[in-house]
Amino acid sequence: MKKKVFILGVCSLLLCGCGKIPTLSNGDEAVVTFKDGEMISVNDFYEEIKNSFGLDTLLNMIDKYIFETEFPDEIENANTYAKAVIDQLITNYGSEEDLLSALQYSGFQTIEAYQSYVYNGYLQNIAIKQYVSDQITDEELQEYYDNDVYPDMTISHILITPDVTDDMSDEEKEEAEDAAKKTIQDIIDQLNEAKENGEDVEKVFADLAKEYSEDDNTKDDGGNLGEINIGDLDSSYDELIKAANKLKDGEYSTEVITTELGYHVILKTATGEKASYDDSVDSMKEAITTEKLSEDESLNVDALRYYRDLYELDIVDSELDSQYSIYMNNLINTYNNSSSN
């Protein structure tokens, strides 16, 4: 990892460095001279770079050219993002000098080098997502729309958070988890009893939320989360929305719902209209793309190969071309081995 970071830093330094730069017309001219008349020529320097970190530097330059050409509208966004990252890091470290010290420890020789690294990474991410998105079929979109696009729903919930601390033993943590689940089950039992007795379940649910819920933002309002959908709240609430989609209006969940926040019982009070297929296409593509990339990292390599082939990449130097072939094969084998395990 450090080697790659160092490579990108050097590349940016060579491309963006300031100060005295030799003007050279051929490979036999000097980059460095000595008092005895000896020198290091452009060709000497090139051969040394080529056999150490030349391939990574070259690929960084290649991809920068391709992605800037392919996604010109994203250049300003990439620059803005990279600058924002640097500004935040300077704030975090207290000064440019302290940030530079940290970056140099990681292999970057200048702040500009790291900013270039972030810039390139932003464009690369855009390119990879676009490649994956373009591969999504109409059948995949329809299946996602049928199964994973939900109407807006008005939901209330009661949250019980396990009283778990880091210094607890595994047995103590399990007991705390079981106690939280039991509280939720007791609440469900009370709702069942209210339903059997013909009581107003929504009112009973609101009263139980005020008494038991540990969500301070909603408990005083009967646990009301409002009209929500996937993506409207923290992702921790997605499971509640999926569970609510299986309920009719006025129904509550009869099994404990588990999320990162703890344990829940929910009540669905209203269901809105589901967004149309056409209005959902962009968000569906984004969701499917994210899911595909999380499940199959080899798509990253496929995307890079696609764009380089699209631009008819031809590495003229046979040694670098051989290094590139070996490098790509190793990447593919790494991802294949990872997926098989």
ZADO-1210 file (C-alpha; in nm, 4 decimals, padded with zeros to 6 digits):
<atoms>
<atom x="00.0000" y="00.0000" z="00.0000" code="MET" pos="1"/>
<atom x="00.2719" y="00.2448" z="00.0912" code="LYS" pos="2"/>
<atom x="00.4525" y="00.1700" z="-00.2306" code="LYS" pos="3"/>
<atom x="00.1472" y="00.2665" z="-00.4339" code="LYS" pos="4"/>
<atom x="00.0998" y="00.5826" z="-00.2341" code="VAL" pos="5"/>
<atom x="00.4633" y="00.6761" z="-00.2895" code="PHE" pos="6"/>
<atom x="00.4280" y="00.6169" z="-00.6608" code="ILE" pos="7"/>
<atom x="00.1286" y="00.8458" z="-00.6943" code="LEU" pos="8"/>
<atom x="00.3053" y="01.1115" z="-00.4917" code="GLY" pos="9"/>
<atom x="00.6125" y="01.1050" z="-00.7121" code="VAL" pos="10"/>
<atom x="00.3987" y="01.1145" z="-01.0240" code="CYS" pos="11"/>
<atom x="00.2241" y="01.4263" z="-00.9058" code="SER" pos="12"/>
<atom x="00.5554" y="01.5813" z="-00.8101" code="LEU" pos="13"/>
<atom x="00.6975" y="01.5209" z="-01.1555" code="LEU" pos="14"/>
<atom x="00.3860" y="01.6583" z="-01.3208" code="LEU" pos="15"/>
<atom x="00.3083" y="01.9488" z="-01.0922" code="CYS" pos="16"/>
<atom x="00.6378" y="02.0429" z="-00.9310" code="GLY" pos="17"/>
<atom x="00.7548" y="02.3989" z="-00.9425" code="CYS" pos="18"/>
<atom x="01.0990" y="02.5587" z="-00.9716" code="GLY" pos="19"/>
<atom x="01.3764" y="02.4906" z="-01.2225" code="LYS" pos="20"/>
<atom x="01.2841" y="02.2367" z="-01.4911" code="ILE" pos="21"/>
<atom x="01.5327" y="02.1295" z="-01.7618" code="PRO" pos="22"/>
<atom x="01.4336" y="02.1962" z="-02.1212" code="THR" pos="23"/>
<atom x="01.5275" y="01.8842" z="-02.3109" code="LEU" pos="24"/>
<atom x="01.5165" y="01.8021" z="-02.6784" code="SER" pos="25"/>
<atom x="01.6437" y="01.4432" z="-02.6742" code="ASN" pos="26"/>
<atom x="01.7068" y="01.1518" z="-02.4437" code="GLY" pos="27"/>
<atom x="02.0841" y="01.1995" z="-02.4342" code="ASP" pos="28"/>
<atom x="02.0665" y="01.5370" z="-02.2615" code="GLU" pos="29"/>
<atom x="02.1416" y="01.5707" z="-01.8929" code="ALA" pos="30"/>
<atom x="01.8932" y="01.5814" z="-01.6129" code="VAL" pos="31"/>
<atom x="02.1820" y="01.5937" z="-01.3622" code="VAL" pos="32"/>
<atom x="02.5459" y="01.6979" z="-01.4131" code="THR" pos="33"/>
<atom x="02.8569" y="01.6531" z="-01.1957" code="PHE" pos="34"/>
<atom x="03.1766" y="01.8580" z="-01.1655" code="LYS" pos="35"/>
<atom x="03.3855" y="01.5915" z="-01.3381" code="ASP" pos="36"/>
<atom x="03.1702" y="01.6166" z="-01.6493" code="GLY" pos="37"/>
<atom x="02.9649" y="01.3048" z="-01.5830" code="GLU" pos="38"/>
<atom x="02.5891" y="01.3232" z="-01.5999" code="MET" pos="39"/>
<atom x="02.2585" y="01.1403" z="-01.5646" code="ILE" pos="40"/>
<atom x="02.0762" y="01.1594" z="-01.8963" code="SER" pos="41"/>
<atom x="01.7076" y="01.1578" z="-01.9731" code="VAL" pos="42"/>
<atom x="01.7427" y="00.8020" z="-02.0989" code="ASN" pos="43"/>
<atom x="01.9232" y="00.6937" z="-01.7795" code="ASP" pos="44"/>
<atom x="01.6551" y="00.8524" z="-01.5694" code="PHE" pos="45"/>
<atom x="01.3760" y="00.6968" z="-01.7772" code="TYR" pos="46"/>
<atom x="01.5235" y="00.3464" z="-01.7495" code="GLU" pos="47"/>
<atom x="01.5583" y="00.3798" z="-01.3739" code="GLU" pos="48"/>
<atom x="01.2036" y="00.5029" z="-01.3297" code="ILE" pos="49"/>
<atom x="01.0694" y="00.2379" z="-01.5665" code="LYS" pos="50"/>
<atom x="01.2219" y="-00.0430" z="-01.3626" code="ASN" pos="51"/>
<atom x="01.1126" y="00.0882" z="-01.0230" code="SER" pos="52"/>
<atom x="00.7800" y="00.2732" z="-01.0186" code="PHE" pos="53"/>
<atom x="00.7350" y="00.3605" z="-01.3836" code="GLY" pos="54"/>
<atom x="00.4287" y="00.1461" z="-01.4527" code="LEU" pos="55"/>
<atom x="00.2227" y="00.2912" z="-01.1704" code="ASP" pos="56"/>
<atom x="00.3226" y="00.6432" z="-01.2686" code="THR" pos="57"/>
<atom x="00.2355" y="00.5738" z="-01.6299" code="LEU" pos="58"/>
<atom x="-00.1041" y="00.4230" z="-01.5459" code="LEU" pos="59"/>
<atom x="-00.1840" y="00.7198" z="-01.3265" code="ASN" pos="60"/>
<atom x="-00.1124" y="00.9514" z="-01.6210" code="MET" pos="61"/>
<atom x="-00.3062" y="00.7294" z="-01.8626" code="ILE" pos="62"/>
<atom x="-00.6178" y="00.7114" z="-01.6489" code="ASP" pos="63"/>
<atom x="-00.6075" y="01.0834" z="-01.5713" code="LYS" pos="64"/>
<atom x="-00.6071" y="01.1611" z="-01.9437" code="TYR" pos="65"/>
<atom x="-00.8834" y="00.9104" z="-02.0224" code="ILE" pos="66"/>
<atom x="-01.1159" y="01.0114" z="-01.7408" code="PHE" pos="67"/>
<atom x="-01.0707" y="01.3842" z="-01.7978" code="GLU" pos="68"/>
<atom x="-01.1484" y="01.3277" z="-02.1652" code="THR" pos="69"/>
<atom x="-01.4405" y="01.0946" z="-02.0974" code="GLU" pos="70"/>
<atom x="-01.5966" y="01.2970" z="-01.8133" code="PHE" pos="71"/>
<atom x="-01.5091" y="01.6638" z="-01.8727" code="PRO" pos="72"/>
<atom x="-01.8158" y="01.7790" z="-01.6782" code="ASP" pos="73"/>
<atom x="-01.6767" y="01.6123" z="-01.3655" code="GLU" pos="74"/>
<atom x="-01.3385" y="01.7881" z="-01.3680" code="ILE" pos="75"/>
<atom x="-01.4618" y="02.0880" z="-01.1708" code="GLU" pos="76"/>
<atom x="-01.6372" y="01.8600" z="-00.9204" code="ASN" pos="77"/>
<atom x="-01.3210" y="01.6535" z="-00.8816" code="ALA" pos="78"/>
<atom x="-01.1121" y="01.9648" z="-00.8194" code="ASN" pos="79"/>
<atom x="-01.3652" y="02.0989" z="-00.5711" code="THR" pos="80"/>
<atom x="-01.3774" y="01.7678" z="-00.3867" code="TYR" pos="81"/>
<atom x="-00.9988" y="01.7315" z="-00.3739" code="ALA" pos="82"/>
<atom x="-00.9567" y="02.0862" z="-00.2436" code="LYS" pos="83"/>
<atom x="-01.2251" y="02.0284" z="00.0198" code="ALA" pos="84"/>
<atom x="-01.0432" y="01.7160" z="00.1377" code="VAL" pos="85"/>
<atom x="-00.7165" y="01.9086" z="00.1689" code="ILE" pos="86"/>
<atom x="-00.8835" y="02.1990" z="00.3511" code="ASP" pos="87"/>
<atom x="-01.0432" y="01.9571" z="00.5962" code="GLN" pos="88"/>
<atom x="-00.7126" y="01.7793" z="00.6543" code="LEU" pos="89"/>
<atom x="-00.5357" y="02.1098" z="00.7199" code="ILE" pos="90"/>
<atom x="-00.8060" y="02.1915" z="00.9736" code="THR" pos="91"/>
<atom x="-00.7709" y="01.8491" z="01.1342" code="ASN" pos="92"/>
<atom x="-00.3901" y="01.8655" z="01.1548" code="TYR" pos="93"/>
<atom x="-00.3781" y="02.2310" z="01.2538" code="GLY" pos="94"/>
<atom x="-00.1447" y="02.3587" z="00.9840" code="SER" pos="95"/>
<atom x="-00.0123" y="02.2865" z="00.6357" code="GLU" pos="96"/>
<atom x="00.3260" y="02.1997" z="00.7862" code="GLU" pos="97"/>
<atom x="00.1791" y="01.9315" z="01.0126" code="ASP" pos="98"/>
<atom x="-00.0291" y="01.7907" z="00.7285" code="LEU" pos="99"/>
<atom x="00.2768" y="01.7785" z="00.5017" code="LEU" pos="100"/>
<atom x="00.4707" y="01.5880" z="00.7679" code="SER" pos="101"/>
<atom x="00.1918" y="01.3292" z="00.7894" code="ALA" pos="102"/>
<atom x="00.1679" y="01.2988" z="00.4119" code="LEU" pos="103"/>
<atom x="00.5432" y="01.2579" z="00.3704" code="GLN" pos="104"/>
<atom x="00.5296" y="00.9743" z="00.6220" code="TYR" pos="105"/>
<atom x="00.2824" y="00.8049" z="00.3855" code="SER" pos="106"/>
<atom x="00.4979" y="00.8663" z="00.0795" code="GLY" pos="107"/>
<atom x="00.3596" y="01.1928" z="-00.0584" code="PHE" pos="108"/>
<atom x="00.6255" y="01.4593" z="-00.0966" code="GLN" pos="109"/>
<atom x="00.3890" y="01.7548" z="-00.1356" code="THR" pos="110"/>
<atom x="00.0337" y="01.8462" z="-00.0426" code="ILE" pos="111"/>
<atom x="-00.0295" y="01.9012" z="-00.4125" code="GLU" pos="112"/>
<atom x="00.0718" y="01.5422" z="-00.4800" code="ALA" pos="113"/>
<atom x="-00.1900" y="01.4113" z="-00.2398" code="TYR" pos="114"/>
<atom x="-00.4501" y="01.6506" z="-00.3790" code="GLN" pos="115"/>
<atom x="-00.3781" y="01.5116" z="-00.7255" code="SER" pos="116"/>
<atom x="-00.4176" y="01.1585" z="-00.5864" code="TYR" pos="117"/>
<atom x="-00.7610" y="01.2469" z="-00.4423" code="VAL" pos="118"/>
<atom x="-00.8582" y="01.4198" z="-00.7674" code="TYR" pos="119"/>
<atom x="-00.7688" y="01.1146" z="-00.9759" code="ASN" pos="120"/>
<atom x="-00.9498" y="00.8853" z="-00.7348" code="GLY" pos="121"/>
<atom x="-01.2675" y="01.0908" z="-00.7656" code="TYR" pos="122"/>
<atom x="-01.2651" y="01.0694" z="-01.1448" code="LEU" pos="123"/>
<atom x="-01.1826" y="00.6997" z="-01.1337" code="GLN" pos="124"/>
<atom x="-01.4784" y="00.6367" z="-00.9041" code="ASN" pos="125"/>
<atom x="-01.7101" y="00.8243" z="-01.1413" code="ILE" pos="126"/>
<atom x="-01.5802" y="00.6206" z="-01.4361" code="ALA" pos="127"/>
<atom x="-01.6193" y="00.2848" z="-01.2606" code="ILE" pos="128"/>
<atom x="-01.9740" y="00.3624" z="-01.1477" code="LYS" pos="129"/>
<atom x="-02.0686" y="00.4744" z="-01.4975" code="GLN" pos="130"/>
<atom x="-01.9290" y="00.1534" z="-01.6471" code="TYR" pos="131"/>
<atom x="-02.1235" y="-00.0670" z="-01.4055" code="VAL" pos="132"/>
<atom x="-02.4394" y="00.1401" z="-01.4458" code="SER" pos="133"/>
<atom x="-02.4230" y="00.1041" z="-01.8244" code="ASP" pos="134"/>
<atom x="-02.4180" y="-00.2770" z="-01.7881" code="GLN" pos="135"/>
<atom x="-02.7468" y="-00.2920" z="-01.5953" code="ILE" pos="136"/>
<atom x="-03.0179" y="-00.4630" z="-01.8004" code="THR" pos="137"/>
<atom x="-03.3852" y="-00.3738" z="-01.8313" code="ASP" pos="138"/>
<atom x="-03.4668" y="-00.7056" z="-01.6640" code="GLU" pos="139"/>
<atom x="-03.2561" y="-00.6137" z="-01.3607" code="GLU" pos="140"/>
<atom x="-03.4239" y="-00.2747" z="-01.3371" code="LEU" pos="141"/>
<atom x="-03.7729" y="-00.4261" z="-01.3553" code="GLN" pos="142"/>
<atom x="-03.6908" y="-00.6852" z="-01.0892" code="GLU" pos="143"/>
<atom x="-03.5518" y="-00.4146" z="-00.8618" code="TYR" pos="144"/>
<atom x="-03.8582" y="-00.1979" z="-00.9174" code="TYR" pos="145"/>
<atom x="-04.0940" y="-00.4856" z="-00.8355" code="ASP" pos="146"/>
<atom x="-03.9102" y="-00.5983" z="-00.5218" code="ASN" pos="147"/>
<atom x="-03.7085" y="-00.3064" z="-00.3839" code="ASP" pos="148"/>
<atom x="-03.8876" y="00.0169" z="-00.4692" code="VAL" pos="149"/>
<atom x="-04.1364" y="00.1030" z="-00.1964" code="TYR" pos="150"/>
<atom x="-04.4120" y="00.3610" z="-00.1641" code="PRO" pos="151"/>
<atom x="-04.3775" y="00.6316" z="00.0992" code="ASP" pos="152"/>
<atom x="-04.5142" y="00.5001" z="00.4283" code="MET" pos="153"/>
<atom x="-04.6099" y="00.6675" z="00.7545" code="THR" pos="154"/>
<atom x="-04.4487" y="00.4615" z="01.0298" code="ILE" pos="155"/>
<atom x="-04.4178" y="00.4772" z="01.4062" code="SER" pos="156"/>
<atom x="-04.1719" y="00.2712" z="01.6062" code="HIS" pos="157"/>
<atom x="-04.0704" y="00.1782" z="01.9567" code="ILE" pos="158"/>
<atom x="-03.6974" y="00.1300" z="02.0087" code="LEU" pos="159"/>
<atom x="-03.5346" y="-00.0649" z="02.2879" code="ILE" pos="160"/>
<atom x="-03.1552" y="-00.0385" z="02.3012" code="THR" pos="161"/>
<atom x="-02.9614" y="-00.3167" z="02.4771" code="PRO" pos="162"/>
<atom x="-02.7769" y="-00.1896" z="02.7832" code="ASP" pos="163"/>
<atom x="-02.4381" y="-00.3121" z="02.6603" code="VAL" pos="164"/>
<atom x="-02.0969" y="-00.1723" z="02.7545" code="THR" pos="165"/>
<atom x="-01.7515" y="-00.2512" z="02.6188" code="ASP" pos="166"/>
<atom x="-01.6266" y="-00.3901" z="02.9483" code="ASP" pos="167"/>
<atom x="-01.8982" y="-00.6565" z="02.9646" code="MET" pos="168"/>
<atom x="-01.8228" y="-01.0231" z="02.9152" code="SER" pos="169"/>
<atom x="-01.9807" y="-01.2020" z="02.6195" code="ASP" pos="170"/>
<atom x="-02.2260" y="-01.3656" z="02.8550" code="GLU" pos="171"/>
<atom x="-02.3277" y="-01.0308" z="03.0060" code="GLU" pos="172"/>
<atom x="-02.3737" y="-00.8789" z="02.6607" code="LYS" pos="173"/>
<atom x="-02.5925" y="-01.1692" z="02.5553" code="GLU" pos="174"/>
<atom x="-02.8061" y="-01.1267" z="02.8677" code="GLU" pos="175"/>
<atom x="-02.8497" y="-00.7546" z="02.7909" code="ALA" pos="176"/>
<atom x="-02.9498" y="-00.8349" z="02.4318" code="GLU" pos="177"/>
<atom x="-03.2008" y="-01.0945" z="02.5509" code="ASP" pos="178"/>
<atom x="-03.3497" y="-00.8471" z="02.8002" code="ALA" pos="179"/>
<atom x="-03.4025" y="-00.5875" z="02.5243" code="ALA" pos="180"/>
<atom x="-03.5661" y="-00.8454" z="02.2980" code="LYS" pos="181"/>
<atom x="-03.7928" y="-00.9551" z="02.5851" code="LYS" pos="182"/>
<atom x="-03.9059" y="-00.5956" z="02.6398" code="THR" pos="183"/>
<atom x="-04.0021" y="-00.5671" z="02.2734" code="ILE" pos="184"/>
<atom x="-04.1860" y="-00.8989" z="02.2902" code="GLN" pos="185"/>
<atom x="-04.3742" y="-00.7791" z="02.6002" code="ASP" pos="186"/>
<atom x="-04.4791" y="-00.4680" z="02.4054" code="ILE" pos="187"/>
<atom x="-04.6028" y="-00.6842" z="02.1182" code="ILE" pos="188"/>
<atom x="-04.7990" y="-00.8952" z="02.3678" code="ASP" pos="189"/>
<atom x="-04.9642" y="-00.5799" z="02.5039" code="GLN" pos="190"/>
<atom x="-05.0566" y="-00.4733" z="02.1511" code="LEU" pos="191"/>
<atom x="-05.2015" y="-00.8177" z="02.0834" code="ASN" pos="192"/>
<atom x="-05.4103" y="-00.7940" z="02.3990" code="GLU" pos="193"/>
<atom x="-05.5333" y="-00.4463" z="02.3062" code="ALA" pos="194"/>
<atom x="-05.6319" y="-00.5697" z="01.9603" code="LYS" pos="195"/>
<atom x="-05.8222" y="-00.8663" z="02.1068" code="GLU" pos="196"/>
<atom x="-06.0086" y="-00.6313" z="02.3414" code="ASN" pos="197"/>
<atom x="-06.1112" y="-00.4048" z="02.0547" code="GLY" pos="198"/>
<atom x="-05.9068" y="-00.1095" z="02.1767" code="GLU" pos="199"/>
<atom x="-05.7638" y="00.1636" z="01.9531" code="ASP" pos="200"/>
<atom x="-05.4323" y="00.0029" z="01.8587" code="VAL" pos="201"/>
<atom x="-05.2814" y="00.3283" z="01.7308" code="GLU" pos="202"/>
<atom x="-05.3523" y="00.5017" z="02.0629" code="LYS" pos="203"/>
<atom x="-05.2191" y="00.2067" z="02.2613" code="VAL" pos="204"/>
<atom x="-04.9053" y="00.2019" z="02.0466" code="PHE" pos="205"/>
<atom x="-04.8489" y="00.5744" z="02.1041" code="ALA" pos="206"/>
<atom x="-04.8910" y="00.5295" z="02.4806" code="ASP" pos="207"/>
<atom x="-04.6446" y="00.2382" z="02.4821" code="LEU" pos="208"/>
<atom x="-04.3945" y="00.4435" z="02.2796" code="ALA" pos="209"/>
<atom x="-04.4086" y="00.7229" z="02.5365" code="LYS" pos="210"/>
<atom x="-04.3581" y="00.4722" z="02.8170" code="GLU" pos="211"/>
<atom x="-04.0928" y="00.2428" z="02.6707" code="TYR" pos="212"/>
<atom x="-03.9212" y="00.3835" z="02.3604" code="SER" pos="213"/>
<atom x="-03.5600" y="00.4916" z="02.3884" code="GLU" pos="214"/>
<atom x="-03.5750" y="00.7057" z="02.0752" code="ASP" pos="215"/>
<atom x="-03.5840" y="01.0474" z="02.2413" code="ASP" pos="216"/>
<atom x="-03.6617" y="01.2193" z="01.9102" code="ASN" pos="217"/>
<atom x="-03.9935" y="01.0400" z="01.8565" code="THR" pos="218"/>
<atom x="-04.1168" y="00.8886" z="02.1835" code="LYS" pos="219"/>
<atom x="-04.3132" y="01.1948" z="02.2961" code="ASP" pos="220"/>
<atom x="-04.4903" y="01.1932" z="01.9571" code="ASP" pos="221"/>
<atom x="-04.5931" y="00.8302" z="01.9980" code="GLY" pos="222"/>
<atom x="-04.2886" y="00.7031" z="01.8083" code="GLY" pos="223"/>
<atom x="-04.3966" y="00.8764" z="01.4854" code="ASN" pos="224"/>
<atom x="-04.1221" y="00.8744" z="01.2205" code="LEU" pos="225"/>
<atom x="-04.3427" y="01.0523" z="00.9667" code="GLY" pos="226"/>
<atom x="-04.3785" y="00.9624" z="00.6001" code="GLU" pos="227"/>
<atom x="-04.0505" y="00.7997" z="00.5013" code="ILE" pos="228"/>
<atom x="-03.8884" y="00.5803" z="00.2401" code="ASN" pos="229"/>
<atom x="-03.5527" y="00.4161" z="00.1755" code="ILE" pos="230"/>
<atom x="-03.2809" y="00.6790" z="00.1901" code="GLY" pos="231"/>
<atom x="-03.4838" y="00.9402" z="00.3772" code="ASP" pos="232"/>
<atom x="-03.3294" y="00.8520" z="00.7132" code="LEU" pos="233"/>
<atom x="-03.0136" y="00.6821" z="00.8303" code="ASP" pos="234"/>
<atom x="-02.9646" y="00.3437" z="00.6621" code="SER" pos="235"/>
<atom x="-03.0304" y="00.1813" z="00.9999" code="SER" pos="236"/>
<atom x="-03.4001" y="00.2508" z="00.9393" code="TYR" pos="237"/>
<atom x="-03.4120" y="00.0692" z="00.6042" code="ASP" pos="238"/>
<atom x="-03.5072" y="-00.2569" z="00.7746" code="GLU" pos="239"/>
<atom x="-03.8061" y="-00.0845" z="00.9343" code="LEU" pos="240"/>
<atom x="-03.9258" y="00.0346" z="00.5947" code="ILE" pos="241"/>
<atom x="-03.8841" y="-00.3117" z="00.4438" code="LYS" pos="242"/>
<atom x="-04.0801" y="-00.4637" z="00.7314" code="ALA" pos="243"/>
<atom x="-04.3502" y="-00.1970" z="00.7040" code="ALA" pos="244"/>
<atom x="-04.3951" y="-00.2748" z="00.3357" code="ASN" pos="245"/>
<atom x="-04.5303" y="-00.6166" z="00.4373" code="LYS" pos="246"/>
<atom x="-04.7942" y="-00.4633" z="00.6669" code="LEU" pos="247"/>
<atom x="-05.1368" y="-00.3232" z="00.5902" code="LYS" pos="248"/>
<atom x="-05.2282" y="00.0223" z="00.7151" code="ASP" pos="249"/>
<atom x="-05.3108" y="00.0002" z="01.0850" code="GLY" pos="250"/>
<atom x="-05.1057" y="-00.3174" z="01.1362" code="GLU" pos="251"/>
<atom x="-04.8053" y="-00.3538" z="01.3665" code="TYR" pos="252"/>
<atom x="-04.5109" y="-00.5927" z="01.3460" code="SER" pos="253"/>
<atom x="-04.5583" y="-00.9122" z="01.5438" code="THR" pos="254"/>
<atom x="-04.1920" y="-01.0151" z="01.5435" code="GLU" pos="255"/>
<atom x="-03.8904" y="-00.8353" z="01.6865" code="VAL" pos="256"/>
<atom x="-03.7161" y="-00.6212" z="01.4226" code="ILE" pos="257"/>
<atom x="-03.3393" y="-00.5944" z="01.4661" code="THR" pos="258"/>
<atom x="-03.1284" y="-00.3032" z="01.3392" code="THR" pos="259"/>
<atom x="-02.7952" y="-00.1458" z="01.4263" code="GLU" pos="260"/>
<atom x="-02.9836" y="00.0778" z="01.6690" code="LEU" pos="261"/>
<atom x="-03.1377" y="-00.2042" z="01.8689" code="GLY" pos="262"/>
<atom x="-03.4760" y="-00.3785" z="01.8648" code="TYR" pos="263"/>
<atom x="-03.8044" y="-00.2376" z="01.7351" code="HIS" pos="264"/>
<atom x="-04.1752" y="-00.2884" z="01.6960" code="VAL" pos="265"/>
<atom x="-04.3395" y="-00.0759" z="01.4253" code="ILE" pos="266"/>
<atom x="-04.6867" y="00.0420" z="01.3313" code="LEU" pos="267"/>
<atom x="-04.7806" y="00.1447" z="00.9756" code="LYS" pos="268"/>
<atom x="-05.0574" y="00.4024" z="00.9658" code="THR" pos="269"/>
<atom x="-05.0643" y="00.5100" z="00.5988" code="ALA" pos="270"/>
<atom x="-04.9284" y="00.4112" z="00.2571" code="THR" pos="271"/>
<atom x="-04.8647" y="00.6569" z="-00.0242" code="GLY" pos="272"/>
<atom x="-04.8287" y="00.5913" z="-00.3955" code="GLU" pos="273"/>
<atom x="-04.5248" y="00.4131" z="-00.5324" code="LYS" pos="274"/>
<atom x="-04.3079" y="00.6254" z="-00.7608" code="ALA" pos="275"/>
<atom x="-04.3357" y="00.5376" z="-01.1292" code="SER" pos="276"/>
<atom x="-04.0816" y="00.3160" z="-01.2999" code="TYR" pos="277"/>
<atom x="-03.9527" y="00.6034" z="-01.5154" code="ASP" pos="278"/>
<atom x="-03.9097" y="00.8336" z="-01.2157" code="ASP" pos="279"/>
<atom x="-03.7211" y="00.5580" z="-01.0314" code="SER" pos="280"/>
<atom x="-03.4702" y="00.4611" z="-01.3019" code="VAL" pos="281"/>
<atom x="-03.1851" y="00.6870" z="-01.1890" code="ASP" pos="282"/>
<atom x="-03.2105" y="00.5935" z="-00.8224" code="SER" pos="283"/>
<atom x="-03.2467" y="00.2254" z="-00.9123" code="MET" pos="284"/>
<atom x="-02.9330" y="00.2331" z="-01.1261" code="LYS" pos="285"/>
<atom x="-02.7428" y="00.4007" z="-00.8456" code="GLU" pos="286"/>
<atom x="-02.8585" y="00.1423" z="-00.5906" code="ALA" pos="287"/>
<atom x="-02.7891" y="-00.1559" z="-00.8183" code="ILE" pos="288"/>
<atom x="-02.4460" y="-00.0163" z="-00.9082" code="THR" pos="289"/>
<atom x="-02.3532" y="00.0246" z="-00.5424" code="THR" pos="290"/>
<atom x="-02.4716" y="-00.3280" z="-00.4680" code="GLU" pos="291"/>
<atom x="-02.2820" y="-00.4794" z="-00.7601" code="LYS" pos="292"/>
<atom x="-01.9561" y="-00.3056" z="-00.6663" code="LEU" pos="293"/>
<atom x="-01.9851" y="-00.4185" z="-00.3047" code="SER" pos="294"/>
<atom x="-02.0414" y="-00.7776" z="-00.4133" code="GLU" pos="295"/>
<atom x="-01.7872" y="-00.8014" z="-00.6967" code="ASP" pos="296"/>
<atom x="-01.4650" y="-00.5996" z="-00.6690" code="GLU" pos="297"/>
<atom x="-01.3414" y="-00.7389" z="-01.0021" code="SER" pos="298"/>
<atom x="-01.5776" y="-00.4919" z="-01.1692" code="LEU" pos="299"/>
<atom x="-01.3234" y="-00.2226" z="-01.0835" code="ASN" pos="300"/>
<atom x="-01.0660" y="-00.3970" z="-01.3036" code="VAL" pos="301"/>
<atom x="-01.3208" y="-00.4629" z="-01.5764" code="ASP" pos="302"/>
<atom x="-01.4032" y="-00.0929" z="-01.5866" code="ALA" pos="303"/>
<atom x="-01.0405" y="00.0177" z="-01.6148" code="LEU" pos="304"/>
<atom x="-00.9765" y="-00.2340" z="-01.8915" code="ARG" pos="305"/>
<atom x="-01.2882" y="-00.1176" z="-02.0733" code="TYR" pos="306"/>
<atom x="-01.1868" y="00.2481" z="-02.0796" code="TYR" pos="307"/>
<atom x="-00.8281" y="00.1732" z="-02.1748" code="ARG" pos="308"/>
<atom x="-00.9465" y="-00.0510" z="-02.4594" code="ASP" pos="309"/>
<atom x="-01.1960" y="00.2155" z="-02.5630" code="LEU" pos="310"/>
<atom x="-00.9079" y="00.4595" z="-02.6067" code="TYR" pos="311"/>
<atom x="-00.7003" y="00.1936" z="-02.7853" code="GLU" pos="312"/>
<atom x="-00.4236" y="00.2063" z="-02.5274" code="LEU" pos="313"/>
<atom x="-00.0919" y="00.0985" z="-02.6781" code="ASP" pos="314"/>
<atom x="00.2129" y="00.1011" z="-02.4518" code="ILE" pos="315"/>
<atom x="00.4958" y="00.1442" z="-02.7003" code="VAL" pos="316"/>
<atom x="00.7740" y="00.0458" z="-02.4617" code="ASP" pos="317"/>
<atom x="00.7719" y="-00.3367" z="-02.4770" code="SER" pos="318"/>
<atom x="00.9103" y="-00.3765" z="-02.1267" code="GLU" pos="319"/>
<atom x="00.6428" y="-00.1541" z="-01.9745" code="LEU" pos="320"/>
<atom x="00.3820" y="-00.3291" z="-02.1872" code="ASP" pos="321"/>
<atom x="00.4946" y="-00.6634" z="-02.0464" code="SER" pos="322"/>
<atom x="00.4834" y="-00.5239" z="-01.6925" code="GLN" pos="323"/>
<atom x="00.1314" y="-00.4003" z="-01.7602" code="TYR" pos="324"/>
<atom x="00.0109" y="-00.7419" z="-01.8815" code="SER" pos="325"/>
<atom x="00.1543" y="-00.9135" z="-01.5745" code="ILE" pos="326"/>
<atom x="00.0095" y="-00.6475" z="-01.3450" code="TYR" pos="327"/>
<atom x="-00.3416" y="-00.6800" z="-01.4900" code="MET" pos="328"/>
<atom x="-00.3311" y="-01.0608" z="-01.4805" code="ASN" pos="329"/>
<atom x="-00.2256" y="-01.0479" z="-01.1163" code="ASN" pos="330"/>
<atom x="-00.5128" y="-00.8138" z="-01.0357" code="LEU" pos="331"/>
<atom x="-00.7639" y="-01.0407" z="-01.2072" code="ILE" pos="332"/>
<atom x="-00.6283" y="-01.3488" z="-01.0301" code="ASN" pos="333"/>
<atom x="-00.6397" y="-01.1687" z="-00.6958" code="THR" pos="334"/>
<atom x="-01.0075" y="-01.0785" z="-00.7376" code="TYR" pos="335"/>
<atom x="-01.0941" y="-01.4258" z="-00.8700" code="ASN" pos="336"/>
<atom x="-00.9261" y="-01.5933" z="-00.5753" code="ASN" pos="337"/>
<atom x="-01.0971" y="-01.3543" z="-00.3363" code="SER" pos="338"/>
<atom x="-01.4430" y="-01.4264" z="-00.4796" code="SER" pos="339"/>
<atom x="-01.3875" y="-01.8027" z="-00.4757" code="SER" pos="340"/>
<atom x="-01.3021" y="-01.7909" z="-00.1065" code="ASN" pos="341"/>
</atoms>
